Amino acid sequence: MRSVLAALLILISGAQVKADSDVEHARYSVVASSGDIEIRDYAAQVVAETTVSGERSSAISEGFRRLAGYIFGANQPGEKIAMTAPVGQRPAGENWRVTFTMPASYSMKTLPKPNNQAVELIELPPQRLAAIRFSGLVDEGDLSQNQAKLMRFLEQEKLKPIGAPRYAFYDPPWTLPFNRRNEVLIEIARP
């Protein structure tokens, strides 16, 4: 019985990893790494963004619905856009900004116009980000703990943070907790 259960868990976990790898990810190169922390250079990219008020978990749900509507065809001319990873979230005063990275094959000129005025298309310049990666179902404690660990690393390495931390979530909701990829990211100044 145990061997059957173990085999089933291996199959399920493999399927979950494949689910994440089937979507395009934001493009970056790793400059340096130390354990679960990486320094990354991100290429310029376009994101769809919406601002939502309220507490973090409900804001990401509402923001996700708005942005999913956009990529599923709530745009002019009703074009479907491929899902990408990660779903991003960052604080904005009393609000939260939720983002989807647009596929690299699109530009600001070629992306369809959102029907919902609460969805904006924004072009981000190349950036250097420090990232800490962790798994599991995410709550405020997980985010705070990993953010503090990342900030300690930046201080030790004498790297200067720019702006507020942001969060990145890579997996669909049915992904098993131990297979989930979550990150806290902070933009840093280049030396």
Accessible surface in RSA format (square Angstrom, percent):
REM  Atomic radii and reference values for relative SASA: ProtOr
REM  Chains: A
REM  Algorithm: Lee & Richards
REM  Probe-radius: 1.40
REM  Slices: 20
REM RES _ NUM      All-atoms   Total-Side   Main-Chain    Non-polar    All polar
REM                ABS   REL    ABS   REL    ABS   REL    ABS   REL    ABS   REL
RES MET A   1   187.82  97.3 146.30  96.8  41.51  98.8 126.85 107.8  60.97  80.8
RES ARG A   2   212.45  89.2 206.12 105.1   6.33  15.1  78.73 107.6 133.72  81.0
RES SER A   3    85.64  72.4  71.66  95.6  13.99  32.2  53.94 114.9  31.71  44.4
RES VAL A   4   100.94  66.4  97.32  88.1   3.63   8.7  99.88  86.8   1.07   2.9
RES LEU A   5    95.23  53.0  93.30  66.8   1.92   4.8  95.01  66.7   0.22   0.6
RES ALA A   6    49.37  45.4  43.99  67.9   5.38  12.2  48.32  68.1   1.04   2.8
RES ALA A   7    50.75  46.7  45.98  71.0   4.77  10.9  49.64  69.9   1.11   2.9
RES LEU A   8    89.47  49.8  87.51  62.6   1.96   4.9  88.96  62.5   0.52   1.4
RES LEU A   9    83.89  46.7  83.19  59.5   0.71   1.8  83.36  58.5   0.54   1.4
RES ILE A  10   122.34  69.6 119.36  88.9   2.98   7.2 120.28  86.6   2.06   5.6
RES LEU A  11   128.27  71.4 120.27  86.0   8.00  20.1 122.77  86.2   5.49  14.8
RES ILE A  12    59.97  34.1  57.28  42.7   2.69   6.5  59.97  43.2   0.00   0.0
RES SER A  13    23.66  20.0  23.44  31.3   0.22   0.5   8.05  17.1  15.61  21.9
RES GLY A  14    40.27  49.7   0.00   N/A  40.27  49.7  33.80  92.8   6.48  14.5
RES ALA A  15    58.38  53.7  44.20  68.2  14.19  32.3  51.48  72.5   6.91  18.3
RES GLN A  16    22.87  12.8  22.16  16.2   0.70   1.7   0.00   0.0  22.87  17.3
RES VAL A  17    86.58  57.0  82.93  75.1   3.65   8.8  86.16  74.9   0.42   1.1
RES LYS A  18   126.33  61.6 123.31  75.7   3.01   7.2  90.35  81.3  35.98  38.3
RES ALA A  19    30.02  27.6  16.29  25.1  13.73  31.2  23.17  32.6   6.84  18.1
RES ASP A  20    20.69  14.5  20.01  19.9   0.68   1.6   3.67   8.6  17.02  17.0
RES SER A  21    75.71  64.0  49.12  65.6  26.59  61.3  41.20  87.7  34.52  48.4
RES ASP A  22    97.14  68.0  60.85  60.6  36.28  85.8  28.01  65.9  69.12  68.9
RES VAL A  23    42.20  27.8  33.94  30.7   8.26  19.9  38.13  33.1   4.07  11.0
RES GLU A  24    66.30  38.1  50.70  38.4  15.60  37.1  35.44  68.6  30.85  25.2
RES HIS A  25    47.77  26.1  38.60  26.8   9.17  23.5  28.70  29.6  19.07  22.2
RES ALA A  26    10.98  10.1   4.98   7.7   6.00  13.6   7.19  10.1   3.78  10.0
RES ARG A  27   149.54  62.8 139.96  71.3   9.58  22.8  52.71  72.0  96.83  58.7
RES TYR A  28    69.75  32.6  35.14  20.0  34.61  90.1  24.07  18.1  45.68  56.3
RES SER A  29    67.84  57.3  61.71  82.4   6.13  14.1  48.99 104.3  18.85  26.4
RES VAL A  30    74.94  49.3  44.23  40.0  30.71  74.0  44.23  38.4  30.71  83.3
RES VAL A  31    74.36  48.9  41.21  37.3  33.16  79.9  46.97  40.8  27.39  74.3
RES ALA A  32    52.73  48.5  43.46  67.1   9.27  21.1  52.73  74.3   0.00   0.0
RES SER A  33    77.95  65.9  43.63  58.2  34.32  79.1  10.20  21.7  67.75  94.9
RES SER A  34    59.87  50.6  48.35  64.5  11.52  26.5  20.60  43.9  39.27  55.0
RES GLY A  35    81.96 101.1   0.00   N/A  81.96 101.1  45.41 124.6  36.55  81.9
RES ASP A  36    58.54  41.0  44.41  44.2  14.14  33.4  31.80  74.9  26.74  26.7
RES ILE A  37     7.95   4.5   7.81   5.8   0.14   0.3   7.81   5.6   0.14   0.4
RES GLU A  38    45.72  26.2  45.53  34.4   0.18   0.4   9.95  19.2  35.77  29.2
RES ILE A  39    12.82   7.3  12.82   9.5   0.00   0.0  12.82   9.2   0.00   0.0
RES ARG A  40     2.77   1.2   2.77   1.4   0.00   0.0   0.00   0.0   2.77   1.7
RES ASP A  41    32.80  23.0  29.49  29.3   3.32   7.8  13.15  30.9  19.66  19.6
RES TYR A  42    12.38   5.8   9.16   5.2   3.22   8.4   8.23   6.2   4.15   5.1
RES ALA A  43    51.03  46.9  39.67  61.2  11.35  25.8  48.43  68.2   2.60   6.9
RES ALA A  44    58.01  53.3  35.89  55.4  22.12  50.3  36.08  50.8  21.93  58.1
RES GLN A  45    31.40  17.6  23.10  16.9   8.29  19.7  19.81  42.2  11.59   8.8
RES VAL A  46    12.76   8.4   9.48   8.6   3.28   7.9   9.48   8.2   3.28   8.9
RES VAL A  47     6.36   4.2   6.36   5.8   0.00   0.0   6.36   5.5   0.00   0.0
RES ALA A  48     0.07   0.1   0.07   0.1   0.00   0.0   0.07   0.1   0.00   0.0
RES GLU A  49     7.33   4.2   7.33   5.5   0.00   0.0   0.19   0.4   7.14   5.8
RES THR A  50     1.02   0.7   0.00   0.0   1.02   2.4   1.02   1.4   0.00   0.0
RES THR A  51    54.16  38.5  38.55  39.1  15.62  37.2  30.90  41.5  23.27  35.2
RES VAL A  52     9.93   6.5   8.09   7.3   1.84   4.4   9.93   8.6   0.00   0.0
RES SER A  53    81.32  68.7  65.95  88.0  15.37  35.4  28.87  61.5  52.45  73.5
RES GLY A  54    41.54  51.2   0.00   N/A  41.54  51.2  34.20  93.9   7.33  16.4
RES GLU A  55   106.17  61.0  92.08  69.7  14.09  33.5  69.21 133.9  36.96  30.2
RES ARG A  56    17.95   7.5  14.46   7.4   3.49   8.3   3.04   4.1  14.92   9.0
RES SER A  57    54.21  45.8  51.22  68.4   2.99   6.9  35.14  74.8  19.07  26.7
RES SER A  58    56.29  47.6  47.47  63.3   8.83  20.3  44.65  95.1  11.65  16.3
RES ALA A  59     0.40   0.4   0.00   0.0   0.40   0.9   0.40   0.6   0.00   0.0
RES ILE A  60    30.86  17.6  30.76  22.9   0.10   0.2  30.76  22.2   0.10   0.3
RES SER A  61    50.44  42.6  43.66  58.3   6.77  15.6  19.79  42.1  30.65  42.9
RES GLU A  62    56.61  32.5  56.61  42.8   0.00   0.0  18.78  36.3  37.82  30.9
RES GLY A  63     0.00   0.0   0.00   N/A   0.00   0.0   0.00   0.0   0.00   0.0
RES PHE A  64    78.38  39.2  78.38  48.6   0.00   0.0  78.38  47.5   0.00   0.0
RES ARG A  65   146.34  61.4 134.75  68.7  11.59  27.6  70.58  96.5  75.76  45.9
RES ARG A  66    61.14  25.7  51.08  26.0  10.07  24.0  13.71  18.7  47.44  28.7
RES LEU A  67     0.02   0.0   0.00   0.0   0.02   0.0   0.00   0.0   0.02   0.0
RES ALA A  68     8.72   8.0   8.72  13.5   0.00   0.0   8.72  12.3   0.00   0.0
RES GLY A  69    28.02  34.6   0.00   N/A  28.02  34.6  26.10  71.6   1.92   4.3
RES TYR A  70     2.77   1.3   1.45   0.8   1.32   3.4   1.99   1.5   0.79   1.0
RES ILE A  71     1.07   0.6   0.97   0.7   0.10   0.2   0.97   0.7   0.10   0.3
RES PHE A  72   124.99  62.5 111.61  69.1  13.38  34.8 111.99  67.9  13.00  37.2
RES GLY A  73    19.42  23.9   0.00   N/A  19.42  23.9   8.82  24.2  10.60  23.7
RES ALA A  74    42.81  39.4  34.32  53.0   8.49  19.3  39.63  55.8   3.18   8.4
RES ASN A  75     4.69   3.2   0.00   0.0   4.69  11.3   0.00   0.0   4.69   4.5
RES GLN A  76   106.26  59.4  97.65  71.4   8.61  20.5  34.44  73.3  71.83  54.5
RES PRO A  77   118.09  86.1  78.87  71.9  39.21 142.5  91.48  75.5  26.60 165.3
RES GLY A  78    42.05  51.9   0.00   N/A  42.05  51.9  18.16  49.8  23.89  53.5
RES GLU A  79    62.88  36.1  54.04  40.9   8.84  21.1  30.95  59.9  31.93  26.1
RES LYS A  80   159.23  77.7 138.16  84.8  21.07  50.2  82.05  73.9  77.18  82.2
RES ILE A  81     6.76   3.8   0.00   0.0   6.76  16.3   1.72   1.2   5.04  13.7
RES ALA A  82    69.75  64.1  50.54  78.0  19.22  43.7  62.04  87.4   7.72  20.4
RES MET A  83    59.98  31.1  50.39  33.4   9.58  22.8  47.99  40.8  11.98  15.9
RES THR A  84     6.47   4.6   2.23   2.3   4.23  10.1   1.14   1.5   5.32   8.0
RES ALA A  85     3.12   2.9   2.74   4.2   0.38   0.9   3.12   4.4   0.00   0.0
RES PRO A  86    16.55  12.1  14.94  13.6   1.61   5.9  14.94  12.3   1.61  10.0
RES VAL A  87    15.40  10.1  15.31  13.9   0.10   0.2  15.31  13.3   0.10   0.3
RES GLY A  88    10.87  13.4   0.00   N/A  10.87  13.4  10.63  29.2   0.24   0.5
RES GLN A  89     2.67   1.5   0.00   0.0   2.67   6.3   0.48   1.0   2.19   1.7
RES ARG A  90    74.41  31.2  74.41  37.9   0.00   0.0  15.77  21.5  58.64  35.5
RES PRO A  91    46.92  34.2  37.56  34.2   9.36  34.0  37.69  31.1   9.23  57.4
RES ALA A  92    23.77  21.9   7.36  11.4  16.41  37.3  18.59  26.2   5.18  13.7
RES GLY A  93    78.27  96.5   0.00   N/A  78.27  96.5  43.82 120.2  34.45  77.2
RES GLU A  94   161.42  92.7 142.65 107.9  18.77  44.7  65.23 126.2  96.19  78.5
RES ASN A  95    50.48  34.8  49.56  47.9   0.92   2.2   0.74   1.8  49.74  48.1
RES TRP A  96    38.31  15.4  38.31  18.5   0.00   0.0  30.70  16.4   7.61  12.3
RES ARG A  97    82.76  34.7  82.58  42.1   0.18   0.4   1.64   2.2  81.12  49.2
RES VAL A  98     0.00   0.0   0.00   0.0   0.00   0.0   0.00   0.0   0.00   0.0
RES THR A  99    23.15  16.5  23.12  23.4   0.04   0.1   9.51  12.8  13.64  20.6
RES PHE A 100     3.28   1.6   2.82   1.7   0.46   1.2   3.28   2.0   0.00   0.0
RES THR A 101    15.16  10.8  14.53  14.7   0.63   1.5   6.79   9.1   8.38  12.7
RES MET A 102     6.25   3.2   1.71   1.1   4.54  10.8   1.71   1.5   4.54   6.0
RES PRO A 103     8.41   6.1   7.07   6.4   1.34   4.9   7.07   5.8   1.34   8.3
RES ALA A 104    51.30  47.2  18.90  29.2  32.40  73.7  29.02  40.9  22.28  59.0
RES SER A 105   104.13  88.0  60.67  81.0  43.46 100.1  58.94 125.5  45.20  63.3
RES TYR A 106    46.57  21.7  34.46  19.6  12.11  31.5  21.94  16.5  24.63  30.4
RES SER A 107    49.80  42.1  47.41  63.3   2.39   5.5  44.54  94.8   5.26   7.4
RES MET A 108    78.50  40.7  61.47  40.7  17.02  40.5  61.75  52.5  16.75  22.2
RES LYS A 109   197.96  96.6 161.31  99.0  36.65  87.3 112.13 100.9  85.82  91.4
RES THR A 110    84.35  60.0  64.16  65.0  20.20  48.1  69.89  93.9  14.46  21.9
RES LEU A 111    13.81   7.7   0.00   0.0  13.81  34.7   0.19   0.1  13.61  36.6
RES PRO A 112     7.37   5.4   0.48   0.4   6.89  25.0   7.37   6.1   0.00   0.0
RES LYS A 113   133.74  65.2 128.39  78.8   5.35  12.7  79.18  71.3  54.56  58.1
RES PRO A 114    20.11  14.7  12.70  11.6   7.41  26.9  12.70  10.5   7.41  46.0
RES ASN A 115    81.18  56.0  54.33  52.5  26.85  64.6  25.17  60.6  56.01  54.1
RES ASN A 116    63.63  43.9  55.13  53.3   8.51  20.5  24.96  60.1  38.68  37.4
RES GLN A 117   178.20  99.6 148.30 108.4  29.89  71.2  57.88 123.2 120.32  91.3
RES ALA A 118    42.09  38.7  25.04  38.6  17.04  38.8  36.43  51.3   5.66  15.0
RES VAL A 119     7.51   4.9   0.29   0.3   7.22  17.4   0.29   0.3   7.22  19.6
RES GLU A 120    94.77  54.4  90.06  68.1   4.71  11.2  29.56  57.2  65.22  53.2
RES LEU A 121    34.28  19.1  15.67  11.2  18.60  46.8  15.67  11.0  18.60  50.1
RES ILE A 122    50.01  28.5  47.46  35.4   2.55   6.2  50.01  36.0   0.00   0.0
RES GLU A 123   111.35  63.9  90.88  68.8  20.47  48.7  22.37  43.3  88.98  72.6
RES LEU A 124    44.32  24.7  44.24  31.7   0.08   0.2  44.24  31.1   0.08   0.2
RES PRO A 125    86.34  62.9  79.19  72.2   7.16  26.0  85.36  70.5   0.98   6.1
RES PRO A 126    83.02  60.5  68.20  62.2  14.83  53.9  68.20  56.3  14.83  92.1
RES GLN A 127    11.76   6.6   9.67   7.1   2.08   5.0   6.26  13.3   5.50   4.2
RES ARG A 128    35.16  14.8  33.21  16.9   1.94   4.6   1.21   1.7  33.94  20.6
RES LEU A 129     6.79   3.8   6.79   4.9   0.00   0.0   6.79   4.8   0.00   0.0
RES ALA A 130     0.00   0.0   0.00   0.0   0.00   0.0   0.00   0.0   0.00   0.0
RES ALA A 131     1.14   1.0   0.20   0.3   0.94   2.1   0.27   0.4   0.87   2.3
RES ILE A 132     0.00   0.0   0.00   0.0   0.00   0.0   0.00   0.0   0.00   0.0
RES ARG A 133   119.80  50.3 113.96  58.1   5.84  13.9  31.10  42.5  88.70  53.8
RES PHE A 134    30.95  15.5  20.54  12.7  10.41  27.1  30.87  18.7   0.08   0.2
RES SER A 135    64.66  54.6  42.91  57.3  21.75  50.1  12.64  26.9  52.02  72.9
RES GLY A 136    16.81  20.7   0.00   N/A  16.81  20.7  16.68  45.8   0.12   0.3
RES LEU A 137   116.54  64.9  98.96  70.8  17.59  44.2 100.01  70.2  16.53  44.5
RES VAL A 138    36.31  23.9   8.95   8.1  27.36  65.9   9.37   8.1  26.94  73.1
RES ASP A 139    84.01  58.8  80.88  80.5   3.13   7.4  37.48  88.2  46.54  46.4
RES GLU A 140    93.07  53.4  91.84  69.5   1.23   2.9  66.70 129.0  26.37  21.5
RES GLY A 141    46.37  57.2   0.00   N/A  46.37  57.2  38.11 104.6   8.25  18.5
RES ASP A 142    44.14  30.9  43.32  43.1   0.82   1.9   3.88   9.1  40.26  40.1
RES LEU A 143     2.85   1.6   2.85   2.0   0.00   0.0   2.85   2.0   0.00   0.0
RES SER A 144    70.79  59.8  62.18  83.0   8.61  19.8  35.90  76.5  34.89  48.9
RES GLN A 145   125.70  70.3 116.85  85.4   8.85  21.1  39.26  83.6  86.44  65.6
RES ASN A 146    18.99  13.1  18.85  18.2   0.14   0.3   0.14   0.3  18.85  18.2
RES GLN A 147    49.26  27.5  49.26  36.0   0.00   0.0   2.20   4.7  47.06  35.7
RES ALA A 148    42.61  39.2  35.52  54.8   7.09  16.1  41.85  58.9   0.76   2.0
RES LYS A 149    85.24  41.6  83.85  51.4   1.39   3.3  50.10  45.1  35.14  37.4
RES LEU A 150     0.00   0.0   0.00   0.0   0.00   0.0   0.00   0.0   0.00   0.0
RES MET A 151    74.89  38.8  71.88  47.6   3.01   7.2  71.31  60.6   3.58   4.7
RES ARG A 152   141.42  59.4 138.22  70.5   3.20   7.6  71.22  97.3  70.20  42.5
RES PHE A 153    28.29  14.2  27.17  16.8   1.12   2.9  27.77  16.8   0.51   1.5
RES LEU A 154     1.43   0.8   1.43   1.0   0.00   0.0   1.43   1.0   0.00   0.0
RES GLU A 155   142.81  82.0 126.93  96.0  15.88  37.8  47.39  91.7  95.42  77.9
RES GLN A 156   136.90  76.6 108.67  79.4  28.24  67.2  40.30  85.8  96.60  73.3
RES GLU A 157    94.54  54.3  75.58  57.2  18.96  45.1   9.47  18.3  85.07  69.5
RES LYS A 158   183.80  89.7 149.53  91.7  34.28  81.6 115.29 103.8  68.52  73.0
RES LEU A 159    47.05  26.2  39.07  28.0   7.98  20.1  40.88  28.7   6.17  16.6
RES LYS A 160   144.17  70.3 137.72  84.5   6.44  15.3  84.91  76.4  59.26  63.1
RES PRO A 161    50.94  37.1  37.68  34.4  13.25  48.2  37.73  31.1  13.21  82.1
RES ILE A 162    77.40  44.0  71.17  53.0   6.23  15.0  74.76  53.8   2.64   7.2
RES GLY A 163    62.90  77.6   0.00   N/A  62.90  77.6  39.85 109.4  23.05  51.6
RES ALA A 164    54.89  50.5  34.79  53.7  20.10  45.7  40.12  56.5  14.77  39.1
RES PRO A 165    25.12  18.3  24.96  22.8   0.16   0.6  24.96  20.6   0.16   1.0
RES ARG A 166    53.58  22.5  53.58  27.3   0.00   0.0  18.18  24.8  35.40  21.5
RES TYR A 167    21.53  10.1  20.43  11.6   1.10   2.9   0.00   0.0  21.53  26.5
RES ALA A 168     2.22   2.0   2.22   3.4   0.00   0.0   2.22   3.1   0.00   0.0
RES PHE A 169    31.29  15.7  29.11  18.0   2.18   5.7  29.11  17.7   2.18   6.2
RES TYR A 170    12.66   5.9   3.57   2.0   9.09  23.7   2.98   2.2   9.69  11.9
RES ASP A 171    25.98  18.2   3.04   3.0  22.95  54.3   3.57   8.4  22.41  22.4
RES PRO A 172    29.12  21.2  21.47  19.6   7.64  27.8  28.38  23.4   0.73   4.6
RES PRO A 173   106.76  77.8  89.91  82.0  16.85  61.3  92.81  76.6  13.95  86.7
RES TRP A 174   169.71  68.1 147.15  71.2  22.56  53.0 147.30  78.5  22.42  36.4
RES THR A 175     3.36   2.4   0.14   0.1   3.22   7.7   0.14   0.2   3.22   4.9
RES LEU A 176    48.93  27.3  48.31  34.6   0.62   1.6  48.93  34.4   0.00   0.0
RES PRO A 177    55.76  40.6  55.76  50.8   0.00   0.0  55.76  46.0   0.00   0.0
RES PHE A 178   118.98  59.5  97.43  60.3  21.55  56.1 102.11  61.9  16.87  48.3
RES ASN A 179    31.98  22.1  14.83  14.3  17.15  41.3   3.92   9.4  28.07  27.1
RES ARG A 180    44.74  18.8  40.19  20.5   4.55  10.8   1.50   2.1  43.24  26.2
RES ARG A 181    24.98  10.5  23.45  12.0   1.53   3.6   5.97   8.2  19.01  11.5
RES ASN A 182     5.70   3.9   5.70   5.5   0.00   0.0   0.04   0.1   5.66   5.5
RES GLU A 183     0.04   0.0   0.00   0.0   0.04   0.1   0.00   0.0   0.04   0.0
RES VAL A 184     0.00   0.0   0.00   0.0   0.00   0.0   0.00   0.0   0.00   0.0
RES LEU A 185     9.31   5.2   9.31   6.7   0.00   0.0   9.31   6.5   0.00   0.0
RES ILE A 186     1.15   0.7   1.15   0.9   0.00   0.0   1.15   0.8   0.00   0.0
RES GLU A 187    43.58  25.0  43.44  32.9   0.15   0.3   0.21   0.4  43.37  35.4
RES ILE A 188     4.19   2.4   1.01   0.8   3.18   7.7   1.01   0.7   3.18   8.6
RES ALA A 189    33.49  30.8  26.63  41.1   6.86  15.6  29.10  41.0   4.39  11.6
RES ARG A 190   118.50  49.8  94.31  48.1  24.19  57.6  52.88  72.3  65.63  39.8
RES PRO A 191   153.13 111.6  79.80  72.7  73.33 266.6 120.13  99.2  33.00 205.1
END  Absolute sums over single chains surface
CHAIN  1 A    10620.4       8517.2       2103.2       6373.3       4247.2
END  Absolute sums over all chains
TOTAL         10620.4       8517.2       2103.2       6373.3       4247.2
